[in-house]
């Protein structure tokens, strides 16, 4: 389960995470624990494995995948959660 911005990050570097400000728009984020709300997820009977790790804005997610590098000609590019 990824938002649009997080989905593009996954396409570019292969790391599926949720940036915190995007995660908060799902209304399933608990700002006190800084994680997904297990209580709400359980109440909705949604599988917990659908919810990726939540990371802060500015987290370096990693380099472009080799496939993206090959297709674009870009090298040494790091993807950052924003």
N, C-alpha and C positions, 0 to 999 in steps of 0.2 A: 504494500500500500504506500504509494509515493505521490506527493504533489507534483505539479508540472515542473517546477524548478529542480526538485530533487530527482525527478525522472530523467531530466536532461543531464544532470551530474552523473547519474548512473550510466547513461548511454556513453558519456565521454570517458569515464574512468572505471566503471564497473563496480563502484562501491555504493550499495543501497543504504542510505541513511536519511533521516529527516532533520533538516535544519530547524532549530527551535522555534523561530518565529512562524515558519510554515506549519510546524506540528501543532502550534497553538490554535490555528484556524480550524482544526478538526473538531474542536471542543471536547477532545478526549485526552487532553494534556493536563497534568496536574502541576501547577506552578510551584506548589509547596515542595513536592518531591522531585521536581524537574524531570519527570518521566511520564510515560503514559499512565492513565488512571486505570488500574486493574479493576477497580470497583465498577466503573462505567463500562469497560470492555466486557467484563463478565455479565453485567446486567443486560447488555445487548447480545450476549451469547456469540461474540465474535472471537475467532481464534487468535490468541495472543501472538502467534508466530507471524501474523500479517503486519505487525507493527515494528518497524526497524529501529535501530539505535537512534537516539536523539543526540545531535551534536550542536555545539554553539556556532553562531555565525563566525566566519573566519577560519574554521577548521580546514586544514589542508586534507583533502580526500585522497589525493594521489595523482600520479601522472596519467596522461591520456593512454588509452589502451593501444596496443600495437596496431590493431585494425584501424583505429581513428588516425593514428600517426601516418599510417600507410596511405589512407584515403585523402588526407589533408596536406601531407607534407610537413606538418608542424612537428617540432621536436622540443623536448625538455619543457613541456607545458604542464603546470600543476593545476588541478581543479580544486577550487576553494568553495566551501559551502557559503552561500550568501542569501 
